[in-house]
Amino acid sequence: MAKKEVTVEQKLRALYDLQLIDSRVDEIRNVRGELPLEVEDLEDEVAGLNKRLEKLNADLETIDDSIKNKKNLIEEAKALIKKYGEQQKNVRNNREYNSLSKEVEFQELEIQLAEKHIKEHKAQIIQKNEIIGQTKEKLSERNDHLTHKKGELDAILAETEKEEQALISKSEAYQKDIEDRLVAAYKRIRENVKNGLAVVPIERGASGGSFFTIPPQVQMEIASRKKIITDEHSGRILVDQELAKEEKEKMQTLFSKL
């Protein structure tokens, strides 16, 4: 559906109203600041620490299983040594005796090696438990910090979310009453300038937020509200101070009702 014909002044007022609404949304988001990102980073860190704990506990289980296997091997080796010792009592010659002696020696070496591995595994368990303790301590600290930051964020969201959503709806509604090309230009300027200010009033002979003086002739043209004029330095759309004051008062009333 075609948009109704409006005067340049009405377009300027609508654009400045849109700017005031979007600036209010920006203010709300600035209050939140980096909190959402901080919460997200903390959640990622907590998830990483939990994953690390899972791996460390899995490693401990593997080491425990290995120790059990080595203990079983020692028991089996002891049983074989006993068996070979019994067989040595009934040998018929030195060759059989020496062969059994070698088997006993081999099993004794197996026991020594298994005991060495058990000792190493027990040292690994001590080391892993130390790391687990440190990781749990860090996890507890990070969880406390996350709870605190989430509380801060939830409080701000509870305070501002309703107003933010109402403002976003208003912004969308105001955009529908402005020509598409002007909305596109407005959004493009907003993305390219500091603080997202695409429409600014004349303040002390310069465009808002700028130190560049606007010639008196151009100021008169802006005040006449007969055409849309942009600042040659920043590209911002310019409105006169009186119009800005009137629209600010109107929008303050609107904001107070949200």
C-alpha positions as a Markdown table, in Angstrom:
| # | Residue | x | y | z |
|---|---|---|---|---|
| 1 | Met | 0.0 | 0.0 | 0.0 |
| 2 | Ala | 1.4 | 3.4 | -1.0 |
| 3 | Lys | 2.4 | 5.7 | 1.8 |
| 4 | Lys | 0.4 | 8.9 | 2.3 |
| 5 | Glu | 1.8 | 12.2 | 0.9 |
| 6 | Val | 3.4 | 14.2 | 3.6 |
| 7 | Thr | 5.3 | 17.5 | 3.8 |
| 8 | Val | 9.1 | 17.8 | 4.2 |
| 9 | Glu | 8.5 | 19.1 | 7.7 |
| 10 | Gln | 6.4 | 16.0 | 8.6 |
| 11 | Lys | 9.1 | 13.8 | 7.2 |
| 12 | Leu | 11.8 | 15.6 | 9.3 |
| 13 | Arg | 9.6 | 15.3 | 12.4 |
| 14 | Ala | 9.0 | 11.6 | 11.8 |
| 15 | Leu | 12.7 | 11.0 | 11.2 |
| 16 | Tyr | 13.7 | 12.8 | 14.4 |
| 17 | Asp | 11.0 | 11.0 | 16.3 |
| 18 | Leu | 12.4 | 7.7 | 15.0 |
| 19 | Gln | 15.9 | 8.8 | 16.0 |
| 20 | Leu | 14.7 | 9.6 | 19.5 |
| 21 | Ile | 13.0 | 6.2 | 19.8 |
| 22 | Asp | 16.1 | 4.3 | 18.5 |
| 23 | Ser | 18.4 | 6.4 | 20.7 |
| 24 | Arg | 16.3 | 5.4 | 23.8 |
| 25 | Val | 16.7 | 1.7 | 22.7 |
| 26 | Asp | 20.5 | 2.4 | 22.4 |
| 27 | Glu | 20.5 | 3.8 | 26.0 |
| 28 | Ile | 18.8 | 0.8 | 27.4 |
| 29 | Arg | 21.2 | -1.5 | 25.6 |
| 30 | Asn | 24.2 | 0.6 | 26.8 |
| 31 | Val | 23.0 | 0.1 | 30.4 |
| 32 | Arg | 23.3 | -3.7 | 29.8 |
| 33 | Gly | 26.7 | -3.0 | 28.3 |
| 34 | Glu | 28.9 | -6.0 | 28.1 |
| 35 | Leu | 26.9 | -8.0 | 30.6 |
| 36 | Pro | 25.3 | -10.4 | 28.1 |
| 37 | Leu | 28.7 | -11.1 | 26.6 |
| 38 | Glu | 30.3 | -11.5 | 30.1 |
| 39 | Val | 27.5 | -14.0 | 31.0 |
| 40 | Glu | 28.0 | -15.9 | 27.8 |
| 41 | Asp | 31.8 | -16.1 | 28.3 |
| 42 | Leu | 31.3 | -17.3 | 31.9 |
| 43 | Glu | 28.8 | -19.9 | 30.7 |
| 44 | Asp | 31.4 | -21.1 | 28.2 |
| 45 | Glu | 34.1 | -21.2 | 30.8 |
| 46 | Val | 32.0 | -23.1 | 33.3 |
| 47 | Ala | 31.0 | -25.6 | 30.5 |
| 48 | Gly | 34.7 | -26.0 | 29.7 |
| 49 | Leu | 35.7 | -26.6 | 33.3 |
| 50 | Asn | 32.9 | -29.2 | 33.7 |
| 51 | Lys | 34.1 | -31.0 | 30.6 |
| 52 | Arg | 37.7 | -30.9 | 32.0 |
| 53 | Leu | 36.4 | -32.5 | 35.3 |
| 54 | Glu | 34.6 | -35.2 | 33.4 |
| 55 | Lys | 37.8 | -36.0 | 31.5 |
| 56 | Leu | 39.9 | -36.0 | 34.7 |
| 57 | Asn | 37.5 | -38.3 | 36.4 |
| 58 | Ala | 37.4 | -40.6 | 33.4 |
| 59 | Asp | 41.2 | -40.7 | 33.5 |
| 60 | Leu | 41.1 | -41.7 | 37.2 |
| 61 | Glu | 38.8 | -44.6 | 36.3 |
| 62 | Thr | 41.1 | -45.7 | 33.6 |
| 63 | Ile | 44.1 | -45.6 | 36.0 |
| 64 | Asp | 42.1 | -47.5 | 38.7 |
| 65 | Asp | 41.3 | -50.2 | 36.2 |
| 66 | Ser | 45.0 | -50.4 | 35.2 |
| 67 | Ile | 46.0 | -50.7 | 38.8 |
| 68 | Lys | 43.5 | -53.6 | 39.3 |
| 69 | Asn | 44.8 | -55.3 | 36.2 |
| 70 | Lys | 48.4 | -55.0 | 37.5 |
| 71 | Lys | 47.4 | -56.4 | 40.9 |
| 72 | Asn | 45.7 | -59.3 | 39.2 |
| 73 | Leu | 48.8 | -59.9 | 37.1 |
| 74 | Ile | 50.9 | -59.9 | 40.3 |
| 75 | Glu | 48.6 | -62.5 | 41.9 |
| 76 | Glu | 48.8 | -64.6 | 38.8 |
| 77 | Ala | 52.6 | -64.3 | 38.7 |
| 78 | Lys | 52.8 | -65.3 | 42.4 |
| 79 | Ala | 50.6 | -68.4 | 41.7 |
| 80 | Leu | 52.8 | -69.4 | 38.8 |
| 81 | Ile | 56.0 | -69.0 | 40.9 |
| 82 | Lys | 54.5 | -71.2 | 43.5 |
| 83 | Lys | 53.5 | -73.7 | 40.8 |
| 84 | Tyr | 57.0 | -73.7 | 39.3 |
| 85 | Gly | 58.5 | -74.1 | 42.7 |
| 86 | Glu | 56.4 | -77.2 | 43.3 |
| 87 | Gln | 57.4 | -78.6 | 39.9 |
| 88 | Gln | 61.1 | -78.0 | 40.6 |
| 89 | Lys | 60.8 | -80.6 | 43.5 |
| 90 | Asn | 60.0 | -83.3 | 41.0 |
| 91 | Val | 62.4 | -82.5 | 38.1 |
| 92 | Arg | 64.4 | -85.3 | 36.6 |
| 93 | Asn | 67.4 | -83.3 | 35.4 |
| 94 | Asn | 69.2 | -79.9 | 35.6 |
| 95 | Arg | 67.8 | -78.8 | 32.2 |
| 96 | Glu | 64.2 | -79.0 | 33.5 |
| 97 | Tyr | 65.2 | -77.3 | 36.8 |
| 98 | Asn | 66.9 | -74.5 | 34.9 |
| 99 | Ser | 64.0 | -74.0 | 32.6 |
| 100 | Leu | 61.6 | -73.7 | 35.5 |
| 101 | Ser | 64.0 | -71.3 | 37.2 |
| 102 | Lys | 63.9 | -69.1 | 34.2 |
| 103 | Glu | 60.1 | -69.1 | 34.3 |
| 104 | Val | 60.2 | -68.1 | 38.0 |
| 105 | Glu | 62.7 | -65.3 | 37.2 |
| 106 | Phe | 60.4 | -64.1 | 34.4 |
| 107 | Gln | 57.4 | -64.0 | 36.7 |
| 108 | Glu | 59.4 | -62.2 | 39.3 |
| 109 | Leu | 60.4 | -59.6 | 36.7 |
| 110 | Glu | 56.7 | -59.3 | 35.7 |
| 111 | Ile | 55.9 | -58.6 | 39.4 |
| 112 | Gln | 58.6 | -56.0 | 39.7 |
| 113 | Leu | 57.4 | -54.3 | 36.5 |
| 114 | Ala | 53.7 | -54.4 | 37.6 |
| 115 | Glu | 54.7 | -52.9 | 41.0 |
| 116 | Lys | 56.6 | -50.2 | 39.2 |
| 117 | His | 53.6 | -49.4 | 37.1 |
| 118 | Ile | 51.3 | -49.4 | 40.1 |
| 119 | Lys | 53.6 | -46.9 | 41.8 |
| 120 | Glu | 53.6 | -44.7 | 38.7 |
| 121 | His | 49.8 | -44.9 | 38.5 |
| 122 | Lys | 49.4 | -44.0 | 42.2 |
| 123 | Ala | 51.6 | -40.9 | 41.5 |
| 124 | Gln | 49.4 | -40.0 | 38.6 |
| 125 | Ile | 46.3 | -40.3 | 40.8 |
| 126 | Ile | 47.8 | -37.9 | 43.3 |
| 127 | Gln | 48.6 | -35.4 | 40.5 |
| 128 | Lys | 45.1 | -35.8 | 38.9 |
| 129 | Asn | 43.4 | -35.3 | 42.3 |
| 130 | Glu | 45.4 | -32.1 | 42.8 |
| 131 | Ile | 44.3 | -30.8 | 39.4 |
| 132 | Ile | 40.7 | -31.9 | 40.1 |
| 133 | Gly | 40.8 | -30.0 | 43.4 |
| 134 | Gln | 42.1 | -26.9 | 41.7 |
| 135 | Thr | 39.6 | -27.2 | 38.8 |
| 136 | Lys | 36.7 | -27.6 | 41.3 |
| 137 | Glu | 37.9 | -24.6 | 43.2 |
| 138 | Lys | 38.0 | -22.5 | 40.0 |
| 139 | Leu | 34.6 | -23.9 | 38.9 |
| 140 | Ser | 33.0 | -22.9 | 42.2 |
| 141 | Glu | 34.5 | -19.4 | 41.9 |
| 142 | Arg | 33.3 | -19.1 | 38.2 |
| 143 | Asn | 29.9 | -20.4 | 39.1 |
| 144 | Asp | 29.5 | -17.8 | 41.9 |
| 145 | His | 30.7 | -15.1 | 39.5 |
| 146 | Leu | 28.2 | -16.4 | 36.8 |
| 147 | Thr | 25.3 | -16.4 | 39.3 |
| 148 | His | 26.2 | -12.8 | 40.3 |
| 149 | Lys | 26.4 | -11.6 | 36.7 |
| 150 | Lys | 23.2 | -13.4 | 35.7 |
| 151 | Gly | 21.5 | -11.8 | 38.7 |
| 152 | Glu | 22.7 | -8.4 | 37.5 |
| 153 | Leu | 21.6 | -9.1 | 33.9 |
| 154 | Asp | 18.2 | -10.5 | 35.0 |
| 155 | Ala | 17.6 | -7.4 | 37.1 |
| 156 | Ile | 18.4 | -5.0 | 34.2 |
| 157 | Leu | 16.3 | -7.1 | 31.8 |
| 158 | Ala | 13.3 | -7.2 | 34.2 |
| 159 | Glu | 13.6 | -3.4 | 34.4 |
| 160 | Thr | 14.1 | -2.6 | 30.8 |
| 161 | Glu | 12.9 | -5.5 | 28.6 |
| 162 | Lys | 9.3 | -4.4 | 28.5 |
| 163 | Glu | 10.2 | -0.8 | 27.6 |
| 164 | Glu | 12.7 | -2.0 | 25.0 |
| 165 | Gln | 10.2 | -4.2 | 23.2 |
| 166 | Ala | 7.6 | -1.4 | 23.3 |
| 167 | Leu | 10.1 | 1.0 | 21.8 |
| 168 | Ile | 11.2 | -1.5 | 19.1 |
| 169 | Ser | 7.5 | -1.9 | 18.1 |
| 170 | Lys | 7.2 | 1.9 | 18.0 |
| 171 | Ser | 10.3 | 2.2 | 15.9 |
| 172 | Glu | 8.9 | -0.3 | 13.4 |
| 173 | Ala | 5.5 | 1.5 | 13.4 |
| 174 | Tyr | 7.2 | 4.9 | 12.8 |
| 175 | Gln | 9.3 | 3.5 | 9.9 |
| 176 | Lys | 6.0 | 2.5 | 8.1 |
| 177 | Asp | 5.0 | 6.2 | 7.9 |
| 178 | Ile | 8.4 | 7.2 | 6.4 |
| 179 | Glu | 9.4 | 6.6 | 2.7 |
| 180 | Asp | 11.5 | 3.5 | 2.2 |
| 181 | Arg | 14.3 | 5.4 | 0.7 |
| 182 | Leu | 14.5 | 7.7 | 3.8 |
| 183 | Val | 14.4 | 4.8 | 6.2 |
| 184 | Ala | 17.2 | 3.1 | 4.2 |
| 185 | Ala | 19.3 | 6.3 | 4.3 |
| 186 | Tyr | 18.6 | 6.8 | 8.0 |
| 187 | Lys | 19.7 | 3.2 | 8.8 |
| 188 | Arg | 22.8 | 3.6 | 6.6 |
| 189 | Ile | 23.8 | 6.8 | 8.4 |
| 190 | Arg | 23.1 | 5.3 | 11.8 |
| 191 | Glu | 25.5 | 2.4 | 11.1 |
| 192 | Asn | 28.2 | 4.8 | 9.9 |
| 193 | Val | 28.2 | 7.5 | 12.6 |
| 194 | Lys | 29.2 | 7.7 | 16.2 |
| 195 | Asn | 26.5 | 6.8 | 18.8 |
| 196 | Gly | 24.0 | 5.9 | 16.0 |
| 197 | Leu | 22.9 | 9.5 | 15.7 |
| 198 | Ala | 21.6 | 9.8 | 12.1 |
| 199 | Val | 19.3 | 12.8 | 12.7 |
| 200 | Val | 20.7 | 15.7 | 14.8 |
| 201 | Pro | 19.6 | 19.3 | 15.6 |
| 202 | Ile | 21.6 | 22.4 | 15.1 |
| 203 | Glu | 23.4 | 23.3 | 18.4 |
| 204 | Arg | 25.3 | 26.6 | 18.7 |
| 205 | Gly | 25.7 | 26.9 | 14.9 |
| 206 | Ala | 27.0 | 23.4 | 14.4 |
| 207 | Ser | 25.4 | 20.0 | 13.8 |
| 208 | Gly | 24.8 | 18.1 | 17.1 |
| 209 | Gly | 27.9 | 16.2 | 18.3 |
| 210 | Ser | 30.1 | 18.0 | 15.7 |
| 211 | Phe | 32.5 | 21.0 | 15.9 |
| 212 | Phe | 32.0 | 21.9 | 12.2 |
| 213 | Thr | 30.1 | 25.2 | 11.9 |
| 214 | Ile | 27.1 | 25.3 | 9.5 |
| 215 | Pro | 26.9 | 28.5 | 7.4 |
| 216 | Pro | 24.0 | 30.9 | 8.4 |
| 217 | Gln | 22.4 | 30.5 | 4.9 |
| 218 | Val | 22.2 | 26.7 | 5.4 |
| 219 | Gln | 20.9 | 27.1 | 8.9 |
| 220 | Met | 18.1 | 29.2 | 7.5 |
| 221 | Glu | 17.3 | 26.6 | 4.9 |
| 222 | Ile | 17.2 | 23.9 | 7.7 |
| 223 | Ala | 14.9 | 26.1 | 9.8 |
| 224 | Ser | 12.5 | 26.6 | 6.8 |
| 225 | Arg | 11.9 | 22.8 | 6.7 |
| 226 | Lys | 11.4 | 22.9 | 3.0 |
| 227 | Lys | 14.0 | 20.2 | 2.1 |
| 228 | Ile | 16.0 | 17.5 | 3.8 |
| 229 | Ile | 19.6 | 18.7 | 4.4 |
| 230 | Thr | 22.5 | 16.6 | 5.5 |
| 231 | Asp | 25.8 | 17.7 | 7.2 |
| 232 | Glu | 28.5 | 17.7 | 4.6 |
| 233 | His | 31.1 | 16.5 | 7.1 |
| 234 | Ser | 29.2 | 13.6 | 8.9 |
| 235 | Gly | 26.4 | 12.9 | 6.5 |
| 236 | Arg | 23.8 | 13.3 | 9.3 |
| 237 | Ile | 20.3 | 14.6 | 8.6 |
| 238 | Leu | 19.9 | 18.0 | 10.1 |
| 239 | Val | 16.9 | 19.6 | 11.9 |
| 240 | Asp | 16.4 | 23.0 | 13.5 |
| 241 | Gln | 16.6 | 23.3 | 17.3 |
| 242 | Glu | 13.0 | 24.4 | 17.7 |
| 243 | Leu | 11.7 | 21.3 | 15.9 |
| 244 | Ala | 14.0 | 19.1 | 17.9 |
| 245 | Lys | 12.7 | 20.7 | 21.2 |
| 246 | Glu | 9.1 | 20.1 | 20.2 |
| 247 | Glu | 9.6 | 16.5 | 19.2 |
| 248 | Lys | 11.7 | 15.7 | 22.3 |
| 249 | Glu | 8.9 | 17.0 | 24.6 |
| 250 | Lys | 6.4 | 14.9 | 22.6 |
| 251 | Met | 8.5 | 11.8 | 22.8 |
| 252 | Gln | 9.2 | 12.2 | 26.5 |
| 253 | Thr | 5.5 | 12.0 | 27.1 |
| 254 | Leu | 5.3 | 8.9 | 24.9 |
| 255 | Phe | 8.3 | 7.3 | 26.8 |
| 256 | Ser | 6.7 | 8.0 | 30.2 |
| 257 | Lys | 3.7 | 5.9 | 29.2 |
| 258 | Leu | 5.7 | 2.8 | 28.2 |
